[in-house]
Amino acid sequence: MIFSSKKLVLPDPKDALPGRDSPMAIINKHFVLGNPIAPPFPDTMELALFGLGCFWGAERKFWQHPKVFSTAVGYSGGYTPNPTYEELCTGLTGHNEVVRVIYDQTLTTYQELLALFWQSHNPTQGMAQGNDKGTQYRSGIYTYSQEQWDEATKSKDHYQRCLSQSGFGQISTEILPAETFYYAEDYHQQYLAKEPQGYCGIGGLGVAFD
């Protein structure tokens, strides 16, 4: 992603860009894993949704998990329907760059994914991640059930204790019910597998989620 001084405050809904009715065209096949990135998925699959900075590097963290079925990047948590990346970068859609994780609940747990989420970025930066500044880089967990909500909030409290013991500040991660997931443009999907030398600005604080 590009370094910039994007807006650090979410827009008022009335100021958001209008968007469009048509969804983004994508290729429904994971470039690395070979599985579909859009429904329908096998019956044993569950969804998780995370924002942890530049979604290129964030997605790679999750597809490298040996028990994840598939991943996709997109936009969520804002107001503009079917936004483009260019619109996102104006700061006027309200959306976050997010990773949708499709995982088999018989093989891995939501808690494992939460641990990976916390350890893979700096959740104390507010509207930024590393050198990337703007509302689209905010840390967020977007839940699909009360169970996910409960686990997410419990994990946040636990990781805050871990960070505090290591001298770090307060977590700024938002935990909200998942809203509509809009697929990002196809070139963004599994970008760092297609462009191995591409930029990745996310990095953890070196504090284990134990």
Sequence and secondary structure as in RCSB ss.txt:
>XXXX:A:sequence
MIFSSKKLVLPDPKDALPGRDSPMAIINKHFVLGNPIAPPFPDTMELALFGLGCFWGAERKFWQHPKVFSTAVGY
SGGYTPNPTYEELCTGLTGHNEVVRVIYDQTLTTYQELLALFWQSHNPTQGMAQGNDKGTQYRSGIYTYSQEQWD
EATKSKDHYQRCLSQSGFGQISTEILPAETFYYAEDYHQQYLAKEPQGYCGIGGLGVAFD
>XXXX:A:secstr
    B  SS   GGGS    SS     SS TTT S SSS   TTEEEEEEEES HHHHHHHHHTSTTEEEEEEEE
ESSS SS  HHHHTTT S  EEEEEEEEETTT  HHHHHHHHHHTS TTSSSEETTEESGGG EEEEESSHHHHH
HHHHHHHHHHHHHHHTT      EEEE    EE  GGGTTHHHHSTT        S    
